[in-house]
Amino acid sequence: MSTALIAEDEPLLAASLQAELARLWPDLRIVASVGDGASAVEQALALQPEVLFFDVRMPALSGLEAAAELADRWDTAARPFPALVFVTAYDQYAVAAFEAQALDYVLKPVQTARLRKTVEKLQAALAHRAPASADFDATLAKLRSMLAPAAAPPVARSTLLQASVGNQIHMVPVAEVLYFEAADKYVRVLTAEREYLLRTPLKDLMAQLDPEQFWQVHRGTLVRATAIDRVVRDESGKLRLYLRQRAETLVVSRLYAHLFKAL
């Protein structure tokens, strides 16, 4: 009996998907149904399902972000990474993007014919799955591409940031910033000597920065490439960045480990 987890923030749609799966795939056991991305990650790690049905739009973490977070924490040496299926409302651009990356999807509301094709594809994939997930790197590449900021009209690169310290606004030269880190509703701005806060979302900030200078190394972290002193693989296999002018280390997620190919 195969196992699956459903992450869908609309209970009626989650129930509909579960009912259709029960009819089309009687041997599939739904081990959990959750309503947000963070719970999806934790339950998937705890229950180790073989298939994931992730809603694209969920509170806090989107389905794509939850899949990336799960991929970063999954022990691929112990168990293959689950087969991914994204659940999305019809949008021609979203559908085209999923098809371009060969990521499987089903549309809301659940369409029996489309779901049947997905079930057949999943059954075939699980029947021939190797002990280790041979296509894990390909999955990471697909997720990385889907999570990349959408192409936008060229904008002037920021040279100054208006950042907060208490009840003061400081003008921070971008040239002095070593890294940015998302923190709740803010972005932490770290220079060699100070820390500031920005209210600008990290995704919006990325459009104002030169990607050759600032590398994304984690879902919520951008680091100035020239600020990196060295990269070390720790005992757990994680890559950690040591910076030239800061004492703390930064973790590199699996999604962006390709930036440091030598390791």
N, C-alpha and C positions, 0 to 999 in steps of 0.2 A: 504494500500500500504506500503510495507516494503522499507527501505532506506539503501543505502550502500555507502561507500567511497572507491575509488580506489587510491592506492599509487604505482606508477610505473614510473621509470625514463626514460623509452623508450616510447615515444609517440605512435608509431605504435602498440606496444604491448598493451598499455593501451586502445587504440581505438579498437583493436581486441577483448580484453576481454569485453569491454563495449558492443560491437555489439553482441557477443555471449550471454551475459547475457540478453540483450534485447529480443533475440529470445527464449531463454530457460525459462526466468522468466519475462514476460511482465509487471507484477505488481511491479517489483523492480524499485525503482527510485534511480538513481545515483546522490547523492547530491553534490559530488565534485570528481575531479580527479587531483591529485597532483603528483609532481615528486621527492619529497625528504622526508626523514623521519621526519624532524622537522615540515614541513608544514602538514604532515599527522597527527601529534599529535595535532597541533593547530586547524586544520579544524575539526578533530573528536571531540574535546572538544567543539567547537563552534556549530557544526551541529548535534551532538548526533546521528549518524547513528546506525542502528541495526546490520549491517554487515560491516566488514573491509576486503578488499583484499589488503594485503601488500606484495610488492615485497621484497624478502629476501635481495637482494643487492641494496642499494640506497646510495646516497651521504650523508656524515656526520653520520646520524643514519641509521643502517640497519633496515630491517623490524622487526626483533626480538627486537632490542633495542628500536625502536619506540613503539612497543606494550608494552614493559616493562615500558617505560616512561609514556605512556598513562594510563596504569593500576595504576601507582603511583598517578596520578592526577585525576582519574575518581571518581565521586561521586556515589558510589554504592548504597547509601541510596536513591538517587533520581531516578536512572535508572540502569537497568542491564547492565553489561559490554558487549560490542558488541561481536558477534560471529566472530572468527578470521579464516581467510583463508590466507595461505601464497602462494605466487606465486614464483616459483623457476625454474631455468634451471635444466635439468636432471643431477643428480649427485647421484650415488647409496648410498653414505654415508649420504648425506643430506636427501634423501627420507627415508632411513632406520631410521634416527633420528626422522623425523617427525612422522613416523608410530609408532615408539617405544613410543613416547609421546602422541599419539592419537591426534596430531594437524593436522587439515585438510590442504591440499595443492592442488594446481593445477600446472601443468607443462607448461613451455614455450617451443615452441609456444602452444597456447591454444588448447587443445584437447576436442572436443565436448562431447565425451562419458564420459570422466573423469569429466568435468565441470558439466554435467547433474547430475552425482551422488552427487557432492558437493551441487548443487542447491537443490536436493531432501532432502539431509541431513539438510541443512539450513532451508528449509521450515518447516520440521518436528520439528526442534528444536525451531523455533520461534513460531510455533503454540502452543507449550506446555510450553513456557517459563513462569516461575514464576515471580511475581512482583519484587522480589529481585533476584539478581544473586546468586543462591545457590552454583554454581560450581566455584565461583570466586577464592577461595583458591586453587582449583585444577588447574585453569588456571595459577595462579602465580607459582605454583610448576613446571608446565610444562615449562613455560618461563625461570624460574630459571635454570632448568636442561639444556635447550637448550643453554643458555648463559654461562654456566660454561665452563671454559677453557678446551680444549680437552686434554685428557691424553697424556702426553709427556714422553720421556725417563727421568729417574731421572737425575737431575742436581745438582751440588754443590750449597748449599745455600750461598747467598752473605753475607759477613760480613762487606764489605766496599762498599760505593757507590761513584762514581766520579760525583760530582754535581757542578753546576755553580753558582757563585755569581758575577755578572758583567763580567769582563774579566778574572776572576780567577776560577781555578778548586780546589774544596775542597774535601778532603777525609772524608766522613761522615760515621761513624760507624752505621750499621743498628740497633744496640742495643740502639742507642740514638733517633731513629725516632719514633715519636708518631703517625703520620698518613701520608698517601700519598693522593694527590688529583689531578685528571686529569684537565688540564687547556689548552685548545687549543692544540698546538703541544707539550706541555711540561707536566711534572708531577711535581707538587709542593711537596717538601719534608719538613715536619715540625718537628723540634725538639723542646725542651722546650724553647730554646733561639733564634733559627735562622730559616730562610726559605731559601731553596735552590731550584734549578731547575734541572730537569733531562730531557734529550731528549728521553729516553727510553719509548716506549708506556706502558701504565699501564698493558695491557694484558701480555706483555713480562716480565715486572717486577714481576708480580704475580708468574711466574714460578720459580723465584729466591728466593722467600720468603716462610717462613714456614706458611702454612695456619692455623696452630694451634695458631700461634702468631698474625698474621695479618688477621683480619676478613674483608670481603667485606660487607659494609653496604649500599652502593649506587653504581650505575653504574660506577661512577668515584671516589669512595672513599674506601681506605683500612685503617683500624685503628688498632693499637696495642691493643689487648684485655685488657692487664694489665694497659693500660693508661686510660681506661674508669672509671670514678668515679661513675657516676650514669646515669640512663636512665629515661627520663621524657616524658610522653604523654602530648602534648600541647592541647589547646582548639580546634584545628582543627582535632585532632586525630593523628597527626604526632608524631613519636617517635624522641626524640632529645637526643644526647649523650653529656654529660658534661665530659670534660677531667680533669685529675689531674693537668697538668702543662700548660694548654692553656686556655685562656679566652673564645675563640669562642666555639660555639656548632656545632655539626654535625647532619644533618638530616639523618634518616634511611628510606630508601625507603620501600614500601610495600613488594617488592620482597625479602627483607632480614629481615623483622620484625620477622620472625620465630626464629631468633637467640635469641630473648628476649621473650621467651614464657610466662614468668610470667605476662607480660603486655598484 
